[in-house]
Amino acid sequence: MIWRNPSPSDEKPSFDMLRSDSQQARPSRDLTPSIMGRLGYMRCHERALSRARRRRTINRLVLVAAVLTVGIGSLRVYNASDLVRQPDGLTMPGAIDADSRQQSDRMHRAIDFIRNFAPEAETSSPAAPAHDEPLAVGPMRFI
């Protein structure tokens, strides 16, 4: 675009084109009552209100039914697929047996550890304690 100095005729905009459009304009329909009625600012007939309530309730029920149908269908498809982990078939007596076996194995390992950790006892018989001294086992003392 080339810059030019404004002339006096350029200072005033021409509204001739807009005037011709406004003269040919048709009157538009007044939508105020219907819009205000939908927004709840105007009184409506009881029959129209009950129809609208019934339609909203039916739409909600259809939506809930559709969501439940899709959810149940997808759950069935998932359960039938290979992605779902199948149960091991472990029964209650089998679980109790496995638990007791595991506890027994732990106990045997603990005993074996203590046997390996403690020094071996001498094979000769220990000296007989004096008769006037009581025998103490572990942290107990005889008074």
Secondary structure, 3 states (H helix, E strand, C coil): CCCCCCCHHHHCCCCHHHHHHHHHCCCCCCCHHHHHHHHCCCCCCHHHHHHHHHHHHHHHHHHHHHHHHHHHHHHHHHHHCCCCCCCCCCCHHHHHHHHHHHHHHHHHHHHHHHHHHCCCCCCCCCCCCCCCCCCCCCCCCCC
